Amino acid sequence: MIKGNNASIVVAILRWHYIVHAPFLDLKIGDYPVCNDLQIQPVLSFQRAAGVGYYFLPPNQVFKSKALMKRIVVITRAKFWLQGAGFWARSREMLKFLSRQARVMVIYMGPLRRRDISLVRQFEGPIKFIWIGQPGKDEVPEIYWKAQFEKISGRLPEAETYFIDQISNSFMLDVLPYETWEGQARPRFIVDMHDLVSARTIKHQRYKIQEQFPLSTDEERQILDRYDAVICIQQNEFNQVVQWIGESKCLLVPHPLEPRPQLIREKARNIGFVASRWHANVNGLNRFIKKVWPRLAERGVYLHLHGFIAERFKETSDPQIVPNGYCWDLHRCYEHMDIMINPVFYGAGLKIKSVEAMAHGLPLVTTEEGASGLEHLDGSALLIARSDQQFANILIELIDDKARRERLAQQAINYVTDHLSEQHCFTPLEKFLNT
């Protein structure tokens, strides 16, 4: 029997052998021993017969048994282990919270690359992770994901709660267990909407944009009726959903952020935009560069692009537009910025990039769409431009007005501190899970 420090050394060697040296498509099962009161879970396995994929627990997460805790199964397509997209950030914060409330098993439906595996292992919360995709298959129909889930459903532990991440994944309700267990209540079903999809569909139609998951108001309402609880990320959408399905099933859960105030310089020289390559970001930035930027470029300022959106503008011939690219440490993107923008003019939900800019204590200039759900902060914690000309005017005024930038930054930090703390955001969901 291996005990104490020797057991830890053996565990470390096993991890090194199975994780570092295992071929990508031939991973073996790594069964770790039980050391004292600590249950060390299997880290990796690959099941070809079941057509499942990888299943592992982050190896740095060694924790005491949670036998008395409830189980939550989370179904998602979000690459929550990466920076680079607002809905990934939302899913990441949600999983961190849920993993503190229950034993969480994540069913991931989406592409998985070699580099992703090590990043999932580093996730901050103790989760179990099952990938039900297959190598080389990224975009597949709904029927595929249903069939994949049914292959493993019989071997999954019974869960008290099933959590659907994004309403577009609601088709998975068709294969989840609705039956009542013997002596127990039936599972509960929760969806984190992220966006009000029917509203987004209307906006996309207005601008002749193809919506990947189009829904009418009636269709979305019917889907939401199937859930025991519906999570909304911002007040406007919460109010709408309450009208559809009643307040008792609706939870307002904003996106939590930690304040990280930045230095406010005497003169602003660097304007920043942190965004994914989503078409709303690309189209919004194209419009900004065409209609707003020429007046700003004359002032000698620079436009810094961080995130995947930089890939779309890397061929720019303007020396004052700097496509910095993907940033592994999101916070470093903001260190040298003086003013942040969000020029999107269509979309839905809460714009994570907007509240992230506020959390970093930088003045934010955005559109009405970019401030959706935050309109009441216009003039205090952010500034809304309602035309291209006004966008340029506001930015020009801010460049030389340090005092105003400081006031905006402080109000933004105050808002994040008072309204976007983890406790404030997750209290409604925590109460629901504990009832």
C-alpha positions as CSV (number, residue, x, y, z in Angstrom):
1,M,0.0,0.0,0.0
2,I,1.5,3.3,-1.1
3,K,1.0,6.1,1.4
4,G,1.7,9.8,2.0
5,N,4.3,11.6,0.0
6,N,5.3,8.4,-1.9
7,A,1.7,8.2,-3.2
8,S,1.8,11.7,-4.4
9,I,5.0,11.0,-6.3
10,V,3.4,7.9,-7.9
11,V,0.4,10.0,-8.9
12,A,2.6,12.6,-10.5
13,I,4.5,10.0,-12.5
14,L,1.2,8.4,-13.7
15,R,-0.1,11.8,-14.8
16,W,3.1,12.5,-16.7
17,H,3.0,9.1,-18.4
18,Y,-0.7,9.2,-19.4
19,I,-1.0,12.9,-20.2
20,V,2.3,13.9,-21.7
21,H,3.1,10.8,-23.6
22,A,-0.3,9.5,-24.5
23,P,-0.9,9.7,-28.3
24,F,-3.8,11.9,-29.2
25,L,-6.1,9.2,-30.5
26,D,-4.9,6.3,-28.4
27,L,-5.3,7.6,-24.8
28,K,-5.5,4.9,-22.2
29,I,-7.5,4.8,-19.0
30,G,-5.5,6.2,-16.1
31,D,-6.9,4.8,-12.9
32,Y,-5.4,6.5,-9.8
33,P,-5.3,5.0,-6.3
34,V,-7.2,6.2,-3.3
35,C,-4.8,8.1,-1.0
36,N,-6.1,8.5,2.5
37,D,-9.4,10.6,2.3
38,L,-8.7,11.9,-1.2
39,Q,-10.4,10.4,-4.2
40,I,-8.2,10.8,-7.3
41,Q,-10.4,10.3,-10.3
42,P,-9.5,8.9,-13.7
43,V,-8.0,11.6,-15.8
44,L,-8.2,10.4,-19.4
45,S,-9.9,7.8,-21.5
46,F,-10.8,7.3,-25.1
47,Q,-13.6,4.9,-26.0
48,R,-13.7,4.1,-29.7
49,A,-16.5,1.6,-29.4
50,A,-18.9,4.1,-27.9
51,G,-17.7,6.8,-30.3
52,V,-17.5,9.2,-27.4
53,G,-14.1,10.9,-27.2
54,Y,-12.2,12.1,-24.2
55,Y,-13.2,12.1,-20.6
56,F,-11.1,13.6,-17.9
57,L,-10.9,15.5,-14.7
58,P,-8.2,18.3,-14.5
59,P,-5.2,16.5,-12.9
60,N,-4.5,19.5,-10.6
61,Q,-7.9,19.1,-9.0
62,V,-7.6,16.6,-6.2
63,F,-10.5,17.0,-3.8
64,K,-12.4,15.4,-1.0
65,S,-15.4,13.2,-1.9
66,K,-18.5,15.1,-2.7
67,A,-20.9,12.1,-2.2
68,L,-23.4,14.3,-0.4
69,M,-23.5,17.0,-3.1
70,K,-26.0,17.1,-5.9
71,R,-25.1,16.4,-9.5
72,I,-25.5,18.8,-12.4
73,V,-25.0,17.8,-16.0
74,V,-24.1,20.8,-18.2
75,I,-24.5,20.5,-22.0
76,T,-22.5,23.1,-24.0
77,R,-20.8,24.0,-27.2
78,A,-18.7,26.8,-25.6
79,K,-14.9,26.5,-25.5
80,F,-15.0,27.7,-21.9
81,W,-11.3,27.0,-21.4
82,L,-10.4,29.8,-24.0
83,Q,-10.5,33.5,-24.1
84,G,-11.7,35.1,-27.3
85,A,-15.5,35.1,-27.3
86,G,-18.1,36.6,-25.0
87,F,-20.2,33.5,-24.7
88,W,-17.1,31.4,-23.9
89,A,-16.5,33.8,-21.0
90,R,-20.1,33.6,-19.9
91,S,-20.0,29.8,-19.9
92,R,-16.7,29.7,-18.0
93,E,-17.9,31.9,-15.2
94,M,-21.1,29.8,-15.0
95,L,-19.2,26.5,-14.8
96,K,-16.9,27.9,-12.1
97,F,-20.0,28.8,-10.0
98,L,-21.8,25.5,-10.6
99,S,-18.7,23.5,-9.7
100,R,-18.8,25.1,-6.3
101,Q,-22.4,24.1,-5.8
102,A,-22.5,20.5,-7.0
103,R,-20.6,17.7,-8.8
104,V,-20.6,18.9,-12.3
105,M,-20.3,16.8,-15.5
106,V,-19.8,18.8,-18.7
107,I,-21.0,17.2,-22.0
108,Y,-19.1,19.1,-24.7
109,M,-20.5,19.2,-28.2
110,G,-18.0,20.9,-30.5
111,P,-14.5,20.7,-32.0
112,L,-11.7,19.7,-29.7
113,R,-8.0,20.1,-30.7
114,R,-4.8,18.8,-29.1
115,R,-4.0,22.1,-27.5
116,D,-7.5,22.3,-25.9
117,I,-6.9,19.2,-23.8
118,S,-4.2,20.8,-21.6
119,L,-6.3,23.9,-21.2
120,V,-9.3,22.0,-20.0
121,R,-7.1,20.3,-17.4
122,Q,-6.2,23.7,-16.0
123,F,-9.8,24.8,-15.5
124,E,-10.3,26.4,-12.1
125,G,-13.3,24.3,-11.1
126,P,-13.4,20.5,-10.3
127,I,-15.4,19.2,-13.3
128,K,-15.7,16.0,-15.2
129,F,-15.6,16.5,-18.9
130,I,-17.0,14.3,-21.7
131,W,-16.5,15.2,-25.3
132,I,-19.1,13.5,-27.5
133,G,-17.7,14.7,-30.8
134,Q,-15.3,12.9,-33.1
135,P,-12.0,14.0,-34.6
136,G,-12.4,16.0,-37.9
137,K,-16.1,16.7,-37.2
138,D,-16.9,20.3,-36.2
139,E,-20.2,21.2,-37.7
140,V,-22.7,18.3,-37.5
141,P,-26.5,18.1,-37.4
142,E,-28.5,18.0,-34.2
143,I,-29.4,14.3,-34.8
144,Y,-25.7,13.5,-34.5
145,W,-25.4,15.0,-31.0
146,K,-28.5,13.3,-29.9
147,A,-27.2,9.9,-31.0
148,Q,-23.9,10.5,-29.4
149,F,-25.5,11.4,-26.1
150,E,-27.7,8.3,-26.2
151,K,-24.6,6.1,-26.5
152,I,-23.3,7.2,-23.1
153,S,-26.5,8.2,-21.3
154,G,-27.0,4.7,-19.8
155,R,-23.6,5.0,-18.1
156,L,-24.0,8.5,-16.7
157,P,-24.9,8.9,-13.0
158,E,-28.3,10.2,-12.2
159,A,-28.4,14.0,-12.0
160,E,-30.7,16.3,-10.1
161,T,-30.3,19.1,-12.6
162,Y,-29.6,19.3,-16.4
163,F,-28.2,22.7,-17.4
164,I,-28.4,23.6,-21.1
165,D,-25.9,26.3,-22.1
166,Q,-27.6,28.5,-24.7
167,I,-31.1,28.1,-26.0
168,S,-29.8,26.8,-29.4
169,N,-28.9,23.6,-27.6
170,S,-32.4,23.0,-26.5
171,F,-32.9,20.1,-29.0
172,M,-31.0,18.0,-26.4
173,L,-34.1,18.1,-24.2
174,D,-35.4,15.4,-26.5
175,V,-32.9,12.8,-25.2
176,L,-32.7,13.9,-21.5
177,P,-34.4,11.7,-18.8
178,Y,-37.7,13.2,-17.9
179,E,-38.9,10.2,-15.9
180,T,-39.2,10.3,-12.1
181,W,-36.7,8.2,-10.3
182,E,-37.9,5.8,-7.6
183,G,-38.3,7.8,-4.4
184,Q,-37.0,11.0,-5.9
185,A,-38.3,14.0,-7.8
186,R,-37.7,14.2,-11.6
187,P,-34.6,16.1,-12.8
188,R,-34.9,19.8,-13.2
189,F,-34.0,21.6,-16.4
190,I,-32.3,25.0,-16.7
191,V,-31.3,27.0,-19.7
192,D,-28.9,30.0,-19.7
193,M,-30.2,31.8,-22.7
194,H,-27.2,34.1,-23.4
195,D,-29.3,35.9,-26.0
196,L,-33.0,36.5,-26.8
197,V,-32.8,34.6,-30.1
198,S,-36.0,35.8,-31.6
199,A,-34.9,39.5,-31.1
200,R,-31.6,38.7,-32.6
201,T,-33.3,37.0,-35.6
202,I,-35.3,40.2,-36.3
203,K,-32.2,42.3,-36.2
204,H,-30.3,40.0,-38.5
205,Q,-33.2,40.1,-41.0
206,R,-33.2,43.9,-40.9
207,Y,-29.5,43.9,-42.0
208,K,-29.9,40.8,-44.3
209,I,-27.7,38.7,-42.1
210,Q,-28.2,34.9,-42.1
211,E,-29.2,33.7,-38.6
212,Q,-27.7,30.3,-37.7
213,F,-30.5,29.5,-35.3
214,P,-33.6,31.5,-36.4
215,L,-36.5,31.6,-34.0
216,S,-39.8,33.4,-34.0
217,T,-41.2,34.8,-30.8
218,D,-43.7,32.0,-30.5
219,E,-41.1,29.3,-31.2
220,E,-38.8,30.7,-28.6
221,R,-41.6,31.0,-26.0
222,Q,-42.6,27.3,-26.6
223,I,-39.0,26.2,-26.1
224,L,-38.7,28.2,-22.8
225,D,-41.9,26.7,-21.6
226,R,-40.1,23.3,-21.4
227,Y,-37.7,24.5,-18.7
228,D,-38.1,24.7,-15.0
229,A,-35.9,27.8,-14.9
230,V,-34.7,30.3,-17.6
231,I,-31.6,32.4,-17.0
232,C,-31.4,35.8,-18.5
233,I,-28.2,37.8,-18.7
234,Q,-29.7,41.3,-18.7
235,Q,-32.7,43.2,-17.5
236,N,-34.4,44.0,-20.8
237,E,-34.5,40.4,-21.9
238,F,-35.5,39.3,-18.4
239,N,-38.5,41.6,-18.6
240,Q,-39.5,40.1,-22.0
241,V,-39.2,36.5,-20.8
242,V,-41.2,37.3,-17.7
243,Q,-44.1,38.4,-19.9
244,W,-43.9,35.1,-21.8
245,I,-43.5,32.4,-19.0
246,G,-44.0,34.3,-15.7
247,E,-41.6,35.6,-13.2
248,S,-41.5,32.4,-11.1
249,K,-39.4,30.6,-13.7
250,C,-37.1,33.5,-14.6
251,L,-33.7,34.2,-13.1
252,L,-31.8,37.4,-13.8
253,V,-28.1,36.4,-13.6
254,P,-25.8,39.1,-15.0
255,H,-22.2,38.3,-16.0
256,P,-19.9,38.5,-13.0
257,L,-16.6,40.4,-13.3
258,E,-13.8,41.5,-11.0
259,P,-12.8,45.2,-11.1
260,R,-9.3,45.7,-12.5
261,P,-8.8,49.4,-12.8
262,Q,-6.2,50.7,-15.3
263,L,-4.0,53.8,-15.3
264,I,-5.7,56.9,-16.8
265,R,-3.1,58.8,-18.8
266,E,-2.8,62.5,-19.3
267,K,-3.6,62.1,-23.0
268,A,-5.3,59.2,-24.7
269,R,-3.3,57.8,-27.6
270,N,-4.6,54.2,-27.8
271,I,-8.2,53.2,-28.6
272,G,-9.0,49.6,-28.2
273,F,-11.5,47.0,-29.4
274,V,-11.4,43.4,-27.9
275,A,-13.6,41.1,-29.8
276,S,-14.1,37.7,-31.5
277,R,-14.4,37.3,-35.3
278,W,-18.3,37.1,-35.0
279,H,-19.8,38.9,-38.0
280,A,-21.5,41.5,-35.9
281,N,-18.1,42.6,-34.6
282,V,-16.5,42.5,-38.0
283,N,-19.3,44.5,-39.6
284,G,-19.4,47.0,-36.8
285,L,-15.7,47.5,-37.0
286,N,-15.8,47.9,-40.8
287,R,-18.4,50.6,-40.4
288,F,-16.4,52.3,-37.7
289,I,-13.2,52.3,-39.8
290,K,-15.0,53.6,-42.8
291,K,-17.2,56.3,-41.2
292,V,-15.6,57.2,-37.8
293,W,-11.9,56.5,-37.9
294,P,-10.8,59.0,-40.6
295,R,-11.5,61.9,-38.2
296,L,-9.7,60.2,-35.3
297,A,-6.7,59.2,-37.4
298,E,-6.0,62.9,-37.9
299,R,-5.5,63.2,-34.1
300,G,-2.5,60.8,-34.2
301,V,-4.2,58.1,-32.1
302,Y,-3.9,54.4,-32.7
303,L,-6.7,51.7,-33.0
304,H,-5.6,48.5,-31.4
305,L,-7.5,45.3,-32.2
306,H,-7.2,42.4,-29.7
307,G,-8.7,38.9,-30.1
308,F,-9.7,36.9,-33.1
309,I,-11.2,39.9,-34.8
310,A,-7.6,41.0,-35.6
311,E,-7.3,38.2,-38.1
312,R,-9.9,39.8,-40.3
313,F,-7.9,43.1,-40.4
314,K,-4.3,41.9,-40.5
315,E,-3.9,43.1,-44.1
316,T,-4.8,46.7,-43.3
317,S,-2.6,49.3,-44.9
318,D,-3.3,51.9,-42.2
319,P,-0.3,52.1,-39.9
320,Q,-2.4,53.5,-37.1
321,I,-4.6,50.4,-37.1
322,V,-2.8,47.7,-35.1
323,P,-4.1,44.1,-35.3
324,N,-2.5,42.7,-32.2
325,G,-4.2,39.3,-32.5
326,Y,-5.2,36.8,-29.9
327,C,-4.2,37.5,-26.3
328,W,-3.8,34.6,-23.9
329,D,-4.1,36.9,-20.9
330,L,-7.2,39.0,-21.5
331,H,-6.2,41.5,-18.9
332,R,-3.0,42.4,-20.7
333,C,-5.1,43.6,-23.7
334,Y,-6.3,46.5,-21.6
335,E,-3.0,47.6,-19.9
336,H,-2.0,50.0,-22.7
337,M,-5.4,51.2,-23.7
338,D,-6.9,54.6,-23.0
339,I,-10.4,54.3,-24.4
340,M,-12.4,51.3,-25.4
341,I,-15.0,51.1,-28.1
342,N,-17.7,48.6,-29.1
343,P,-19.1,49.6,-32.5
344,V,-21.6,46.7,-33.0
345,F,-24.9,47.8,-34.5
346,Y,-26.9,44.5,-34.3
347,G,-27.0,41.5,-32.1
348,A,-28.7,40.6,-28.8
349,G,-28.0,39.8,-25.2
350,L,-25.4,41.6,-23.0
351,K,-22.2,42.5,-24.8
352,I,-19.6,40.9,-22.6
353,K,-16.9,43.1,-24.2
354,S,-18.7,46.2,-23.0
355,V,-18.8,45.1,-19.3
356,E,-15.3,43.8,-19.5
357,A,-14.1,47.2,-20.6
358,M,-16.0,48.8,-17.7
359,A,-14.5,46.3,-15.3
360,H,-11.0,47.4,-16.4
361,G,-11.8,50.9,-15.5
362,L,-11.5,52.4,-19.0
363,P,-14.0,54.8,-20.6
364,L,-16.2,53.0,-23.0
365,V,-17.9,54.5,-26.1
366,T,-20.4,52.3,-27.8
367,T,-23.6,52.1,-29.8
368,E,-27.1,51.6,-28.6
369,E,-26.7,47.9,-29.4
370,G,-23.4,47.7,-27.6
371,A,-25.0,49.1,-24.5
372,S,-28.1,46.8,-24.6
373,G,-29.1,46.2,-21.0
374,L,-26.8,49.0,-19.8
375,E,-28.6,52.0,-21.3
376,H,-29.3,53.5,-17.9
377,L,-25.5,54.0,-17.5
378,D,-25.2,56.4,-20.5
379,G,-23.4,59.6,-19.4
380,S,-22.1,58.1,-16.2
381,A,-20.3,54.8,-16.6
382,L,-20.3,54.7,-20.4
383,L,-21.2,56.9,-23.4
384,I,-23.6,55.9,-26.1
385,A,-23.1,57.2,-29.7
386,R,-26.3,57.3,-31.7
387,S,-24.7,58.2,-35.0
388,D,-21.3,57.9,-36.7
389,Q,-20.7,61.6,-36.4
390,Q,-21.5,61.5,-32.7
391,F,-19.2,58.5,-32.2
392,A,-16.3,60.5,-33.6
393,N,-17.2,63.7,-31.7
394,I,-17.3,61.8,-28.3
395,L,-14.0,60.1,-28.9
396,I,-12.3,63.4,-30.0
397,E,-13.5,65.1,-26.9
398,L,-12.3,62.3,-24.6
399,I,-8.8,62.2,-26.1
400,D,-7.8,65.4,-24.5
401,D,-10.2,65.4,-21.5
402,K,-8.5,63.3,-18.8
403,A,-10.9,64.5,-16.1
404,R,-13.9,63.2,-17.9
405,R,-12.2,59.9,-18.7
406,E,-11.4,59.5,-15.0
407,R,-15.0,60.2,-14.0
408,L,-16.3,57.6,-16.6
409,A,-13.7,55.0,-15.4
410,Q,-14.6,55.5,-11.7
411,Q,-18.3,55.2,-12.3
412,A,-17.7,52.1,-14.4
413,I,-15.7,50.5,-11.6
414,N,-18.4,51.5,-9.1
415,Y,-21.0,49.8,-11.2
416,V,-19.1,46.6,-11.6
417,T,-18.3,46.5,-7.9
418,D,-21.9,47.1,-6.8
419,H,-23.8,45.1,-9.4
420,L,-21.5,42.5,-11.1
421,S,-19.8,40.8,-8.2
422,E,-20.2,37.0,-8.1
423,Q,-22.4,37.2,-5.0
424,H,-24.8,39.7,-6.6
425,C,-25.0,37.9,-9.9
426,F,-25.3,34.3,-8.8
427,T,-27.6,34.7,-5.7
428,P,-30.8,34.0,-7.7
429,L,-29.4,30.8,-9.2
430,E,-27.9,29.6,-6.0
431,K,-31.3,30.0,-4.3
432,F,-33.0,28.0,-7.1
433,L,-30.4,25.2,-6.9
434,N,-30.9,24.9,-3.1
435,T,-34.7,24.7,-3.2
